[in-house]
Amino acid sequence: MENYRMTYTVDLVFCIDCTNSMGPCIDMVKESAIRFYDDLVQALQNARKHIDGIRVKIVAFHDYLSDSEPMQVTDFFVLPQQKKEFTDTVRGIVEYGGGDEPEDRLEALAYAIRSDWSKEGTKNVKSLLSGRMLLHIHWDFGRHRRITRQIWHVIFPN
């Protein structure tokens, strides 16, 4: 009889508002995005859970009507192998522009949804996190643990 092993992969897309309105808090959002992987891994280890692969992607958005480069979309970064590249990319995000029109959140979500989601593993988890959620995670680590717990409950329902 052959042993059957479930494998788990997680893809995360961070949709980050990079207009001037984020100026006072963009650094907190970026640090939360950078820290999210380590915190997720730690929470899963504490729960004795294992993920076989984690990939993260960034959709940094501005305003289509007033900004010359309204969407900045990366490929997925494989973590932990590409953690330095991911960190450098996140730290390189600069807030600018934005007009009277609302930011292009829906367009950013459309870019995120059309990502090249992983088909690896027995169970795949796809998740989108907004810059505002990352900001709340930065301010309230208890909420961060709850979000992390929600992600691993999706991965490991029992």
trRosetta pair geometry for C-beta under 8 A, 3 or more apart (Angstrom, degrees):
i j d omega theta_ij theta_ji phi_ij phi_ji
6 122 4.6 -111 -149 64 66 148
6 123 6.3 16 -176 -3 109 110
7 52 4.5 -5 -167 -10 94 158
7 120 7.5 -67 118 150 127 82
7 121 4.2 -130 110 -134 93 74
7 122 4.9 119 43 2 66 89
7 123 7.4 179 87 28 45 70
8 50 7.2 139 41 102 119 64
8 51 5.1 -87 99 -128 109 62
8 52 5.5 138 58 10 55 91
8 53 7.8 -171 104 34 51 67
8 121 5.5 80 -132 -166 8 139
8 122 7.1 -41 -67 55 51 84
8 123 5.1 -16 -109 70 75 99
8 124 7.9 163 -158 -88 52 31
8 125 7.3 17 -173 -6 95 106
8 155 5.1 68 -160 -166 140 111
8 156 7.5 -41 -85 -56 158 83
9 51 7.1 106 -112 -175 27 91
9 52 5.9 -54 -72 71 71 93
9 53 4.2 -7 -121 65 93 102
9 54 7.5 -175 -161 -74 61 36
9 55 7.6 15 178 3 103 98
9 118 5.0 -96 131 109 142 147
9 120 5.0 88 -41 86 159 93
9 121 3.7 -170 -7 -6 100 144
9 123 7.6 172 28 89 64 53
9 124 5.2 -16 69 -114 96 74
9 125 7.2 -170 96 27 50 71
10 51 5.6 -29 -2 -155 114 140
10 53 7.2 -178 30 96 60 59
10 54 4.9 -6 66 -113 101 75
10 55 7.4 -178 95 30 56 61
10 124 7.7 161 -88 -163 31 55
10 125 4.6 -14 -114 65 76 107
10 127 7.1 -8 -169 11 95 112
10 151 7.0 52 -135 175 139 118
10 155 6.7 -46 -73 -83 109 130
11 54 7.9 166 -83 -159 32 47
11 55 4.9 -12 -113 67 74 100
11 56 7.7 164 -162 -85 51 34
11 57 7.3 11 -176 -1 94 108
11 76 6.6 -57 -138 -120 102 137
11 115 7.0 174 157 116 137 140
11 117 5.4 -164 46 -139 164 74
11 118 5.2 172 -51 7 120 102
11 124 7.1 10 2 -176 103 100
11 125 7.1 -178 30 90 63 57
11 126 5.1 -9 67 -113 105 69
11 127 7.2 165 89 27 57 66
12 36 7.5 -150 139 125 165 138
12 54 7.3 5 2 -171 106 92
12 55 7.3 179 28 92 66 51
12 56 4.7 -16 70 -110 98 80
12 57 7.3 180 94 26 52 68
12 127 5.1 -19 -111 72 72 98
12 128 7.8 151 -162 -94 58 24
12 129 6.3 3 -171 3 105 112
13 56 7.4 159 -89 -161 31 57
13 57 4.7 -21 -111 69 78 101
13 58 7.6 167 -161 -88 64 17
13 59 6.1 27 174 -5 108 107
13 112 4.1 149 124 -145 153 105
13 115 5.8 -151 -73 -46 136 153
13 126 7.9 11 -3 -174 102 84
13 127 7.4 -176 26 94 68 50
13 128 5.0 -21 67 -112 99 71
13 129 7.2 171 84 27 48 67
14 33 5.0 51 -130 -126 165 121
14 36 7.9 165 -78 21 126 158
14 56 6.7 23 -11 -175 103 105
14 57 7.2 -175 24 87 69 48
14 58 5.2 -20 67 -111 100 67
14 59 7.1 -177 89 30 50 67
14 129 5.3 -25 -108 74 65 97
14 130 7.9 126 -163 -121 57 12
14 131 7.3 80 174 -72 91 64
14 134 6.7 40 -145 -54 112 139
15 59 4.7 -15 -109 71 70 108
15 61 6.7 1 -171 0 86 118
15 105 7.1 88 148 -148 134 71
15 108 4.4 114 -153 143 116 123
15 109 6.3 -12 -91 -73 162 60
15 112 5.6 -66 -66 -50 111 141
15 128 6.2 18 -10 -175 113 102
15 129 7.1 179 24 87 73 42
15 130 5.0 -32 72 -112 100 62
15 131 6.6 -97 104 -19 58 79
16 22 7.9 97 171 -153 82 169
16 29 6.0 133 -138 147 109 132
16 30 7.7 61 -143 -80 153 68
16 33 7.1 -38 -73 -59 132 148
16 58 6.5 -20 10 -161 118 96
16 59 7.1 158 21 83 68 53
16 60 5.0 -23 70 -110 102 69
16 61 7.1 158 78 20 48 71
16 93 6.5 -3 106 -164 146 162
16 130 7.7 146 -84 -173 39 49
16 131 4.0 98 -132 -73 59 115
16 134 7.3 -21 -100 27 94 145
17 21 7.3 -38 144 73 127 101
17 22 5.1 159 104 -54 94 134
17 61 6.3 -37 -108 70 47 88
17 103 5.1 35 -134 158 108 172
17 105 7.1 -26 -80 -83 105 90
17 130 7.7 28 -20 -179 95 94
17 131 4.8 -128 19 45 77 145
17 132 7.4 36 8 -40 123 83
18 22 6.3 -80 -123 46 23 143
18 26 7.0 72 -126 -126 62 129
18 60 4.8 37 -27 180 137 98
18 61 6.4 156 20 67 91 33
18 62 5.6 -53 76 -73 94 79
18 72 7.6 5 16 27 157 119
18 93 5.8 -119 -108 179 127 106
18 94 7.0 71 -172 88 119 36
18 95 4.9 -154 -174 -107 63 62
18 96 7.1 1 142 27 95 61
19 22 6.0 108 62 3 59 96
19 62 5.6 124 -77 -140 78 64
19 63 6.2 59 -96 -27 125 97
19 67 7.7 -124 -104 -50 86 141
19 95 6.3 12 100 -163 14 95
19 96 7.5 -68 -139 83 39 28
19 97 5.9 -82 -130 90 75 70
19 98 3.0 83 -165 -69 119 127
19 103 5.3 -134 -13 -93 136 116
20 23 5.3 0 -171 -37 58 115
20 95 5.7 131 -95 146 35 107
20 96 6.4 18 -62 -151 83 21
20 97 6.5 -172 -23 66 95 23
20 98 4.8 -134 24 36 84 123
21 98 5.7 -138 -9 155 92 169
21 103 7.6 -120 40 -46 128 121
22 25 6.0 -88 -169 64 67 81
22 26 4.5 86 134 -70 102 93
22 29 6.8 -33 -173 4 122 148
22 95 5.0 -154 73 -112 98 141
22 131 6.7 -23 -123 144 141 148
23 26 6.1 -25 -117 -7 20 114
23 95 5.2 -154 -79 91 64 148
25 28 5.0 -49 -168 39 75 116
25 29 6.1 79 134 -26 85 98
25 135 5.5 36 155 -125 135 125
26 29 5.5 -54 -149 36 37 114
26 30 6.3 36 154 -20 69 105
26 93 7.2 -141 177 111 116 108
26 95 4.7 -137 -65 -35 158 126
27 30 5.7 -52 -146 37 33 111
27 31 6.3 30 156 -16 65 106
28 31 5.9 -55 -144 39 31 108
28 32 6.3 34 155 -21 64 107
28 134 7.9 156 124 128 75 90
28 135 5.9 71 106 -127 114 74
28 138 4.4 141 173 132 101 168
28 139 7.5 37 173 -50 143 79
29 32 5.8 -56 -150 35 29 112
29 33 6.5 30 152 -19 63 105
29 131 4.7 14 -153 -161 142 91
29 134 4.8 84 -148 98 72 121
29 135 5.2 -31 -82 -68 87 82
29 138 7.0 -104 -79 -19 35 141
30 33 5.7 -54 -151 34 33 112
30 34 6.4 30 152 -17 66 106
30 90 5.0 147 -157 158 90 98
30 91 6.2 111 169 -94 136 45
30 93 6.0 -171 -97 51 120 119
31 34 5.6 -53 -146 38 35 112
31 35 6.0 27 157 -13 68 112
31 138 6.6 86 80 -114 98 125
32 35 5.8 -60 -138 45 28 106
32 36 6.2 52 156 -52 63 95
32 134 4.0 150 97 179 132 91
32 135 6.8 -152 7 -75 156 27
32 137 4.9 122 -160 83 130 110
32 138 4.1 -95 -67 -61 121 98
32 144 7.9 -138 -150 -102 104 124
33 36 5.7 -34 -150 -2 28 121
33 56 8.0 143 -178 174 92 143
33 58 7.5 58 -177 -100 149 107
33 90 5.2 -166 95 -138 126 142
33 129 7.9 166 -107 97 85 129
33 134 5.5 -8 -57 -139 78 149
34 37 7.7 -59 172 18 34 99
34 86 7.5 151 -118 122 70 96
34 87 5.3 67 -132 -118 113 82
34 90 5.4 -171 -65 84 92 153
34 91 7.4 37 -69 -52 137 87
35 38 5.8 -65 -163 45 55 107
35 39 5.7 48 147 -20 85 113
36 39 5.8 -64 -145 43 28 109
36 40 6.0 30 158 -22 67 109
36 56 7.9 127 82 -108 122 148
36 129 7.6 170 -131 68 161 170
36 134 7.3 -69 -61 -123 128 100
36 137 7.2 30 -95 134 97 159
36 144 7.9 -138 -115 -152 73 110
37 40 5.8 -57 -147 35 26 110
37 41 6.3 23 158 -16 64 107
37 54 6.5 141 -135 125 100 147
37 56 6.8 -95 -71 -30 113 143
37 79 5.1 -101 -141 169 146 161
37 80 7.2 142 153 -92 137 76
37 83 7.0 -145 82 -116 159 105
37 86 7.9 70 -23 106 147 155
38 41 5.9 -55 -146 38 30 110
38 42 6.2 30 155 -19 64 108
39 42 5.7 -54 -145 37 30 112
39 43 6.3 30 157 -19 65 106
39 144 6.1 -33 156 157 152 125
39 148 6.3 -118 132 -76 95 144
40 43 5.9 -56 -147 37 29 109
40 44 6.3 24 156 -15 64 108
40 54 7.4 139 99 -125 138 153
40 148 5.2 -164 -111 -129 65 107
40 151 6.8 -31 -137 76 114 148
40 152 7.9 159 -165 -48 84 103
41 44 5.8 -59 -147 40 29 109
41 45 6.2 31 154 -20 65 107
41 51 7.7 -106 -107 35 73 117
41 54 7.8 -103 -70 -11 97 157
42 45 5.7 -54 -146 36 30 112
42 46 6.4 32 154 -20 64 105
43 46 5.7 -52 -149 35 31 114
43 47 6.5 18 154 -7 63 110
43 145 6.2 169 -109 -135 131 72
43 148 4.2 79 57 141 168 141
43 149 6.8 -112 173 -63 134 64
43 152 6.9 -157 118 -13 106 140
44 47 5.7 -64 -147 47 33 104
44 49 4.3 -90 -166 74 86 101
44 50 7.1 135 151 -81 119 21
44 51 6.2 -25 179 -14 170 103
44 148 7.6 -121 -42 173 75 107
44 152 5.4 171 -99 -95 89 140
45 48 7.3 32 -175 -79 35 31
45 49 7.5 -100 -65 51 22 63
47 149 7.9 137 -63 -117 148 77
47 152 6.2 124 68 127 156 158
47 156 7.9 165 130 64 127 145
49 152 5.4 121 80 -162 167 129
49 155 7.0 105 175 97 137 123
49 156 5.2 -128 -127 -9 127 155
51 54 5.7 56 124 -53 137 97
51 155 6.7 -46 -94 -162 98 160
52 120 7.7 -127 102 133 121 112
52 121 5.7 164 58 -99 129 112
53 78 7.1 -45 -162 -147 98 96
53 118 6.9 -178 105 -155 131 166
53 120 6.1 16 41 96 153 135
53 121 6.6 -142 34 -49 111 123
54 78 7.7 122 82 -160 53 51
54 79 4.8 -41 92 63 103 103
55 76 4.0 19 170 176 122 125
55 77 6.5 159 -158 73 68 40
55 78 5.4 -33 -101 -97 86 55
55 79 6.9 166 -102 10 30 81
55 118 6.2 139 19 -43 136 125
56 76 6.7 137 67 -154 23 73
56 77 5.3 -22 64 55 79 96
56 79 6.1 31 4 -21 105 124
56 86 6.1 64 74 -136 119 139
57 73 7.5 11 169 -171 109 77
57 74 5.6 -169 -157 79 70 89
57 75 6.8 -97 -118 143 101 22
57 76 4.7 -56 -65 -93 100 61
57 77 7.1 163 -81 7 47 73
57 112 7.5 157 93 -127 120 76
57 115 5.9 165 47 -129 165 136
58 72 7.4 -12 117 109 103 91
58 73 7.3 -177 94 -142 60 38
58 74 4.7 47 46 16 88 119
58 89 6.4 -175 17 130 147 122
58 90 6.6 -176 -83 -87 148 77
58 93 7.5 -128 176 -70 147 128
59 71 6.8 -28 -165 -158 86 94
59 72 7.5 151 -160 79 39 54
59 73 5.2 2 -111 -106 74 82
59 74 7.9 -129 -66 21 44 72
59 108 4.8 141 131 -163 125 88
59 111 4.9 145 -127 93 136 125
59 112 5.2 -100 -8 -64 149 90
60 71 7.5 138 78 -161 56 43
60 72 4.2 -12 61 61 104 106
60 73 7.8 -157 28 -69 66 40
60 93 5.3 -163 -113 -128 148 117
61 70 6.5 12 -159 163 72 73
61 71 5.6 -9 -109 -105 78 67
61 72 7.6 -156 -72 27 37 69
61 103 6.2 111 115 171 107 106
61 104 5.1 -125 176 72 128 93
61 105 7.0 159 83 -88 152 37
61 107 6.7 146 -136 83 139 97
61 108 4.0 -90 -38 -75 148 122
61 111 8.0 168 -75 26 114 139
62 66 7.9 -115 148 77 103 79
62 67 3.8 -49 130 60 134 169
62 69 6.9 77 26 91 139 58
62 70 4.7 -126 67 -135 90 53
62 71 7.5 -132 27 -55 78 36
62 96 7.0 -18 -116 77 133 73
62 97 5.1 42 -168 77 126 129
62 98 6.5 -121 -164 -65 79 69
62 103 7.1 -104 -174 -141 22 93
62 104 7.2 24 82 22 35 109
63 66 4.6 16 96 42 128 91
63 67 4.9 118 58 -1 71 105
63 70 6.1 -95 89 -122 22 105
63 97 6.0 -142 32 137 100 112
63 98 5.2 123 -17 -118 124 44
63 99 5.3 -158 118 16 166 87
63 101 5.8 127 -152 74 125 103
63 103 5.9 -97 -76 -118 78 54
63 104 6.2 148 -120 -21 38 96
64 67 7.2 -49 -83 48 11 85
64 70 4.5 16 -86 -101 55 168
64 104 5.4 85 -21 -69 96 140
64 107 6.9 85 -44 -2 124 168
65 99 5.9 -84 91 38 104 142
65 101 5.1 70 36 24 140 150
66 97 5.7 165 113 -175 98 105
66 98 6.6 44 78 162 132 7
66 99 3.4 140 -32 -35 154 121
66 101 7.0 169 -12 33 110 107
67 70 5.0 127 79 -85 107 70
67 96 7.1 125 -126 104 118 89
67 97 3.8 89 -92 151 106 166
67 98 7.1 14 -50 -50 118 39
67 99 7.9 -149 -32 -20 77 94
68 97 7.9 -157 11 -80 67 149
69 72 6.5 47 146 -63 111 92
70 104 6.0 49 172 15 120 150
70 107 7.6 9 135 101 123 149
71 104 7.3 -79 -68 91 93 140
71 107 6.8 -110 -73 131 125 115
71 108 6.9 180 -117 -94 100 71
71 111 6.1 159 -159 -60 138 157
72 93 7.7 175 78 -116 145 88
73 111 5.3 -127 -93 176 136 135
74 77 7.1 -2 134 -35 134 94
74 89 6.0 52 -89 178 150 154
76 115 7.2 91 -58 -175 104 119
76 116 7.1 -114 -12 69 118 92
76 118 7.8 150 -168 -51 177 96
77 82 4.2 -140 -167 100 90 126
77 83 7.6 121 152 -82 127 30
77 85 6.0 -173 -127 89 122 104
77 86 4.0 153 123 -75 171 107
77 89 7.5 -164 -57 27 139 142
78 81 5.0 2 102 51 100 114
78 82 5.2 91 54 8 64 113
79 82 6.4 -85 -78 55 52 73
79 83 5.5 78 -131 -75 88 83
79 86 6.6 -19 -80 -8 103 157
80 83 4.9 -13 -163 -37 67 123
82 85 4.6 -44 -176 43 89 117
82 86 5.7 98 122 -27 86 96
83 86 5.6 -56 -145 39 32 113
83 87 6.0 32 157 -20 67 107
84 87 5.7 -54 -144 38 29 111
84 88 6.2 29 156 -18 65 107
85 88 5.8 -54 -144 38 29 111
85 89 6.3 30 155 -20 63 107
86 89 5.8 -59 -150 36 28 111
86 90 6.4 24 156 -16 65 107
87 90 5.9 -56 -146 38 29 108
87 91 6.2 24 158 -14 65 110
88 91 5.9 -59 -144 42 27 108
88 92 6.2 29 155 -23 63 112
89 92 5.7 -61 -150 35 28 113
89 93 7.5 48 149 -41 59 86
90 93 6.0 -32 -166 -4 40 113
98 103 6.6 -34 -121 -84 103 91
102 105 7.3 -51 147 4 109 101
104 107 4.0 -23 168 37 110 120
104 108 6.0 124 111 -26 81 88
105 108 5.5 -56 -150 35 32 114
105 109 6.4 32 153 -18 66 103
105 130 7.5 12 -145 -129 111 127
106 109 5.5 -50 -149 36 35 112
106 110 6.5 40 149 -23 64 101
107 110 5.4 -48 -150 32 36 116
107 111 6.7 38 150 -18 64 99
108 111 5.7 -51 -153 34 34 112
108 112 6.4 34 148 -19 65 106
109 112 5.4 -54 -146 38 35 114
109 113 6.1 37 155 -22 69 104
109 128 6.7 57 -129 -173 82 160
110 113 5.8 -50 -142 35 30 110
110 114 6.4 19 159 -10 62 110
111 114 6.1 -67 -150 44 27 104
111 115 7.6 60 146 -59 58 77
112 115 5.9 -18 -172 -31 41 112
112 128 5.1 82 148 -115 148 119
113 128 7.7 -29 -67 -64 68 140
115 126 7.9 168 66 -148 124 119
117 124 7.0 100 161 159 107 141
117 126 5.3 -27 -131 -95 130 130
118 121 7.0 45 131 17 121 106
118 124 5.7 -171 88 -133 92 125
119 124 6.9 -61 -123 -57 27 154
120 124 7.3 114 66 -88 51 110
121 124 5.6 134 72 -72 114 73
123 155 6.5 131 116 -150 128 63
125 151 6.7 107 155 -167 152 82
125 154 5.3 110 -122 111 124 119
125 155 5.3 -63 -39 -77 141 87
127 151 6.2 -33 -61 -115 162 107
129 133 5.1 -120 -166 80 82 132
129 134 6.1 91 147 -54 115 90
129 147 8.0 74 -111 178 120 142
130 133 4.8 101 56 5 76 100
130 134 7.1 -137 100 -2 44 86
131 134 5.4 -53 -149 37 37 114
131 135 6.4 43 151 -25 66 101
132 135 5.5 -48 -152 30 35 116
132 136 6.7 34 151 -16 64 101
133 136 5.7 -52 -152 36 36 110
133 137 6.4 42 148 -23 66 103
133 147 7.4 121 174 -108 115 154
134 137 5.3 -49 -148 33 36 116
134 138 6.5 41 151 -24 65 100
135 138 5.6 -50 -153 30 33 113
135 139 6.6 22 153 -11 64 107
136 139 5.8 -60 -146 42 34 105
136 140 5.9 -24 172 31 71 108
136 143 5.7 -60 142 104 99 156
137 140 7.0 -84 -131 62 19 69
137 141 7.5 53 179 -107 60 41
137 143 6.0 -127 -103 97 51 101
137 144 4.2 89 -156 -88 89 94
137 147 6.4 -61 -97 26 112 147
138 144 8.0 90 -53 -65 24 125
139 143 8.0 19 77 33 76 130
140 143 4.1 55 103 7 113 112
140 144 6.9 169 99 -15 61 81
141 144 4.9 -45 -152 30 46 121
141 145 6.6 50 150 -21 69 96
142 145 5.8 -50 -154 32 34 111
142 146 6.6 34 147 -18 64 103
143 146 5.4 -53 -151 36 38 113
143 147 6.3 37 151 -19 69 102
144 147 5.8 -53 -148 36 31 108
144 148 6.2 32 152 -17 64 107
145 148 5.5 -54 -145 40 32 113
145 149 6.1 36 153 -22 65 106
146 149 5.5 -52 -146 37 31 114
146 150 6.4 35 152 -22 64 102
147 150 5.5 -50 -150 32 33 113
147 151 6.6 35 151 -20 64 101
148 151 5.7 -52 -153 32 33 111
148 152 6.6 17 156 -6 66 104
149 152 6.1 -60 -145 44 31 99
149 153 6.1 36 154 -24 66 106
150 153 5.6 -53 -145 34 30 113
150 154 6.8 34 154 -20 62 100
151 154 5.9 -55 -160 30 33 110
151 155 6.6 24 147 -13 66 107
152 155 5.1 -51 -143 41 46 112
152 156 5.6 -9 169 30 80 102
153 156 6.8 -70 -122 69 25 65
153 157 6.4 59 175 -112 64 47
154 157 7.2 8 -143 -73 19 80
